[in-house]
Amino acid sequence: MKKLGIDIGGTAVKIGFFSGGDLLECKRYTDVDSLKSFSELLTHNDITDFIDDSFVGIGVGVPGVVSDNRVQSCPNIAWLEKADLISELSNAHGEDYQYGIDNDANLAALGEAVNGAGSEHPTFAFITIGTGIGGGLIIDGKVFHGPGGMAGEIGHIATGHGLACNCGAIGCVEAIASATNIEKRAAGKPLPEIIAAAKDGDHASLQLLQESGAALGETISQIALLTDIRVFIFGGGGAPCLEMWMPHINEVINSRCFGRNANDFVITQASLGNDAGVCGAAALVG
C-alpha cells in the first residue's frame, strides 16, 4: 500500500513517499509560491512515477486553520487562504483515491502518535517550539479538533508575564518561550548558544530559560487541570531546551497541578524530527 504525505511550509513543500506504512524517502521542493505552482507540483514526475495499483491516497498538512476539508485561515502563506486543496488533489489525480487535509501541528502530533514518541501513549499533548508555539491534542489515538477546528492553540495560553504576543494579547506563552522570542530577548543569540551558555553558568541565559521554562510549566499545568492529560511531547527547533527547562517546568507543576505532581507526568522530546509532519499527513489516508 503506497501513499503520500505532504507538508506545506513557508519556504518549501516536503513530500514523504510511503509504502506499507514505512517512509521510503522525504523530498523537499522549493519555489512553490502559489496555488498554481502547488497544482503543478502534484503532477511532478516524482509523484506520477510513484503512483501504481497499490496507491491509496494523499494527505496534506498546512500551517493554518482547517475546517470542512478546506483551509479557512493561513496568515503566513497568503496563497493558501481559503484554498480548496482537496479539489486540487482530485483534479490532479482523480476521484479514485483518498485525500485528507489538516493543520500541520495536528499532523505532527499524529505523526508522533503513529510512528514516534507518542506511539505508546494513546492520549498526549504535542507542543512544537519554533517561530511560534503550536500544538496538537491526541485523545484516544485521534486528533482532537474541537467544533471549530481550532483546538490545540497552545501558544496562546496566558502565563502571567507582561510581554506582547504577535496575536495582540499580553502574556501568551509563545511571547516568552518560542525559540524566536527567546533569541530576540538574547539580542539575537542563536538558541544553541543560549543553551551552551546556560550550561556554563551564564546568568542572563539561565534567566531566559528559567522564565520560559516556568511559562511552559504553567501551560502544561493549565492543560492538565482542564483535560488531565499526563503526557507532553516537545518538538520543533526549541525542543533541545527541554533538559534545561525541566526543573522549572516541574517546579510549576508541583505548585499548580491540584492533586498531581511532577512524578505523575511524562514530558519528553519528539522522535521524528522534521519528518513528523509528512508522517502525520500520510496517516490521514489508507
C-alpha positions as CSV (number, residue, x, y, z in Angstrom):
1,M,0.0,0.0,0.0
2,K,1.5,3.3,-1.1
3,K,0.6,6.8,-0.1
4,L,2.0,10.4,0.1
5,G,2.2,12.8,3.0
6,I,2.7,16.5,2.0
7,D,3.8,19.1,4.5
8,I,3.4,22.7,3.2
9,G,5.7,25.2,4.8
10,G,6.6,28.8,4.2
11,T,9.9,28.1,2.4
12,A,9.3,24.7,0.9
13,V,6.9,21.8,0.4
14,K,8.0,18.4,1.8
15,I,6.6,15.2,0.4
16,G,7.0,11.9,2.1
17,F,6.8,8.7,0.0
18,F,5.3,5.8,2.0
19,S,4.9,2.1,1.3
20,G,3.4,-0.3,3.8
21,G,3.4,2.4,6.5
22,D,7.2,3.0,6.1
23,L,8.7,6.3,5.0
24,L,10.8,5.5,2.0
25,E,12.0,9.0,1.2
26,C,11.2,12.6,2.0
27,K,11.9,15.2,-0.7
28,R,11.9,19.0,-0.4
29,Y,10.5,21.2,-3.2
30,T,11.1,25.0,-3.3
31,D,9.5,27.7,-5.5
32,V,6.0,26.7,-4.5
33,D,4.6,30.1,-4.0
34,S,1.1,29.9,-5.5
35,L,-1.9,27.6,-5.8
36,K,-0.9,27.2,-9.5
37,S,2.7,26.1,-8.7
38,F,1.3,23.7,-6.0
39,S,-1.0,22.2,-8.5
40,E,1.9,21.7,-10.9
41,L,3.9,20.0,-8.2
42,L,1.1,17.5,-7.8
43,T,1.8,16.2,-11.3
44,H,5.6,16.2,-10.9
45,N,7.3,13.0,-12.2
46,D,8.4,12.1,-8.7
47,I,4.7,11.7,-7.8
48,T,3.3,10.3,-11.1
49,D,6.1,7.7,-11.3
50,F,5.3,6.6,-7.7
51,I,1.6,6.0,-8.2
52,D,0.7,2.4,-9.1
53,D,-2.1,0.0,-8.5
54,S,-1.3,-0.2,-4.7
55,F,-1.6,3.6,-4.3
56,V,-4.4,4.7,-1.9
57,G,-4.1,8.5,-1.4
58,I,-2.6,11.7,-0.3
59,G,-2.7,13.7,3.0
60,V,-1.7,17.3,3.3
61,G,-0.7,19.5,6.3
62,V,-0.9,23.3,6.2
63,P,0.1,26.0,8.7
64,G,-3.4,27.3,9.2
65,V,-6.9,26.7,10.4
66,V,-8.6,23.8,8.6
67,S,-12.4,23.1,8.8
68,D,-14.7,21.2,6.5
69,N,-11.8,19.9,4.5
70,R,-10.8,23.5,3.5
71,V,-8.1,26.0,4.6
72,Q,-10.1,28.6,6.4
73,S,-7.2,30.9,7.5
74,C,-3.5,30.8,6.8
75,P,-1.9,34.2,7.6
76,N,1.7,33.2,6.9
77,I,1.1,31.7,3.4
78,A,-1.3,34.0,1.6
79,W,-2.0,31.7,-1.4
80,L,-3.4,29.0,0.9
81,E,-6.1,31.4,2.3
82,K,-9.5,29.7,1.6
83,A,-7.8,27.2,-0.7
84,D,-9.7,24.0,-1.6
85,L,-6.8,21.6,-1.7
86,I,-9.0,18.5,-1.8
87,S,-10.3,19.7,-5.2
88,E,-6.7,20.4,-6.3
89,L,-5.7,16.8,-5.4
90,S,-8.8,15.4,-7.0
91,N,-8.2,17.4,-10.2
92,A,-4.7,16.2,-10.4
93,H,-5.2,12.5,-9.7
94,G,-8.9,11.7,-10.0
95,E,-11.5,10.7,-7.5
96,D,-10.5,7.1,-7.0
97,Y,-8.1,7.9,-4.2
98,Q,-8.5,9.1,-0.6
99,Y,-7.5,12.7,0.2
100,G,-7.1,14.4,3.6
101,I,-6.1,17.8,5.0
102,D,-5.3,19.1,8.5
103,N,-3.3,21.7,10.4
104,D,0.4,20.9,10.4
105,A,0.8,20.9,14.2
106,N,-2.1,18.5,14.5
107,L,-0.4,16.3,11.9
108,A,3.0,16.5,13.6
109,A,1.2,15.2,16.7
110,L,-0.5,12.5,14.7
111,G,2.9,11.5,13.2
112,E,4.4,11.1,16.6
113,A,1.3,9.1,17.7
114,V,1.7,6.7,14.8
115,N,5.4,6.4,14.3
116,G,7.2,8.3,17.1
117,A,7.4,9.2,20.7
118,G,3.7,9.0,21.2
119,S,3.2,5.5,19.9
120,E,2.9,4.1,23.4
121,H,0.6,6.8,24.7
122,P,-3.0,6.9,23.4
123,T,-3.5,10.4,24.9
124,F,-1.0,13.3,24.9
125,A,-0.4,16.9,24.1
126,F,2.2,17.8,21.4
127,I,3.9,21.1,21.8
128,T,6.1,22.4,19.0
129,I,8.5,25.2,19.8
130,G,9.7,27.3,16.8
131,T,9.0,30.7,15.3
132,G,5.9,30.5,17.5
133,I,4.4,27.7,19.7
134,G,1.9,25.4,18.2
135,G,0.3,22.2,19.4
136,G,-1.9,19.3,18.8
137,L,-4.0,17.1,21.2
138,I,-4.2,13.4,20.6
139,I,-7.1,11.8,22.5
140,D,-7.5,8.1,22.4
141,G,-5.3,7.9,19.4
142,K,-7.1,10.5,17.4
143,V,-6.5,14.2,16.8
144,F,-9.0,16.4,18.8
145,H,-10.0,19.3,16.7
146,G,-12.8,20.9,18.6
147,P,-16.1,22.0,17.0
148,G,-14.4,24.9,15.1
149,G,-11.2,23.1,14.2
150,M,-9.0,25.3,16.4
151,A,-8.2,23.0,19.4
152,G,-4.6,22.9,20.4
153,E,-3.7,26.6,20.0
154,I,-1.3,26.1,22.9
155,G,0.9,29.0,22.1
156,H,-1.8,31.5,23.2
157,I,-2.4,30.2,26.7
158,A,-1.9,33.1,29.1
159,T,1.0,32.5,31.5
160,G,1.1,35.7,33.6
161,H,4.1,37.7,32.1
162,G,3.8,41.1,30.6
163,L,5.2,40.6,27.1
164,A,3.0,41.2,24.0
165,C,2.3,38.4,21.5
166,N,2.0,38.8,17.8
167,C,-1.7,37.9,18.2
168,G,-2.2,41.1,20.0
169,A,-2.7,39.7,23.5
170,I,-0.4,40.1,26.5
171,G,1.1,37.1,28.3
172,C,0.8,34.3,25.8
173,V,3.4,31.5,26.4
174,E,4.5,32.0,22.7
175,A,5.7,35.5,23.5
176,I,8.2,34.3,26.1
177,A,9.0,30.7,25.2
178,S,9.1,30.4,21.4
179,A,12.6,29.8,20.0
180,T,12.4,33.1,18.1
181,N,11.3,35.1,21.1
182,I,13.9,33.6,23.4
183,E,16.6,34.6,20.8
184,K,15.1,38.1,20.5
185,R,15.4,38.5,24.2
186,A,19.0,37.4,24.0
187,A,19.8,40.1,21.4
188,G,19.7,37.6,18.5
189,K,22.0,35.0,20.0
190,P,21.1,31.6,18.5
191,L,19.3,29.1,20.7
192,P,22.1,26.5,20.8
193,E,24.5,29.2,22.1
194,I,22.0,30.2,24.7
195,I,21.7,26.6,25.9
196,A,25.5,26.2,25.9
197,A,26.0,29.5,27.8
198,A,23.4,28.5,30.4
199,K,25.1,25.2,30.9
200,D,28.3,27.2,31.5
201,G,26.5,29.2,34.2
202,D,25.8,32.4,32.3
203,H,23.3,34.3,34.4
204,A,21.4,36.0,31.6
205,S,21.0,32.7,29.7
206,L,19.9,30.9,32.8
207,Q,17.3,33.5,33.5
208,L,15.9,33.3,30.0
209,L,15.5,29.6,30.3
210,Q,14.1,29.8,33.8
211,E,11.4,32.3,32.7
212,S,10.5,30.4,29.5
213,G,10.5,27.1,31.4
214,A,8.3,28.4,34.1
215,A,5.8,29.7,31.4
216,L,5.8,26.3,29.8
217,G,5.2,24.7,33.2
218,E,2.2,27.0,33.7
219,T,1.0,26.0,30.2
220,I,1.3,22.3,31.0
221,S,-0.5,22.8,34.3
222,Q,-3.4,24.5,32.7
223,I,-3.8,21.8,30.1
224,A,-3.6,19.1,32.7
225,L,-6.0,20.9,35.0
226,L,-8.6,21.1,32.2
227,T,-8.0,17.7,30.5
228,D,-6.0,15.5,32.9
229,I,-3.5,14.8,30.0
230,R,-0.4,13.4,31.6
231,V,2.0,13.0,28.6
232,F,3.6,16.0,26.9
233,I,5.8,15.7,23.8
234,F,8.0,18.6,22.7
235,G,9.0,19.1,19.1
236,G,10.4,21.8,16.9
237,G,13.7,23.7,16.9
238,G,13.3,24.8,20.6
239,A,12.8,21.2,21.9
240,P,16.6,20.8,22.8
241,C,15.9,23.4,25.6
242,L,13.8,20.7,27.4
243,E,16.7,19.5,29.5
244,M,17.3,23.0,30.9
245,W,13.5,23.7,31.2
246,M,12.6,20.6,33.2
247,P,13.5,21.8,36.7
248,H,11.4,24.9,36.2
249,I,8.5,23.0,34.5
250,N,8.4,20.6,37.4
251,E,8.5,23.3,40.0
252,V,5.4,25.0,38.5
253,I,3.6,21.6,38.1
254,N,4.2,20.8,41.7
255,S,2.7,24.1,42.8
256,R,-0.1,24.4,40.3
257,C,-1.4,21.0,39.4
258,F,-4.0,20.3,42.0
259,G,-4.0,16.6,43.1
260,R,-0.9,15.8,40.9
261,N,2.8,16.4,41.0
262,A,5.7,16.2,38.5
263,N,6.1,12.4,39.0
264,D,2.6,11.9,37.5
265,F,3.7,13.2,34.1
266,V,5.8,12.1,31.2
267,I,7.5,15.0,29.4
268,T,9.8,14.1,26.6
269,Q,11.1,15.1,23.2
270,A,9.6,14.1,19.9
271,S,11.5,11.5,18.0
272,L,10.6,12.1,14.3
273,G,12.2,15.5,13.9
274,N,11.3,17.1,10.6
275,D,9.5,14.0,9.3
276,A,6.7,14.3,11.8
277,G,4.5,16.4,9.5
278,V,4.7,14.1,6.5
279,C,4.2,11.0,8.7
280,G,1.0,12.6,10.1
281,A,-0.2,13.7,6.7
282,A,0.2,10.2,5.4
283,A,-1.7,8.8,8.4
284,L,-4.8,10.7,7.2
285,V,-5.3,8.2,4.4
286,G,-5.1,4.4,4.0
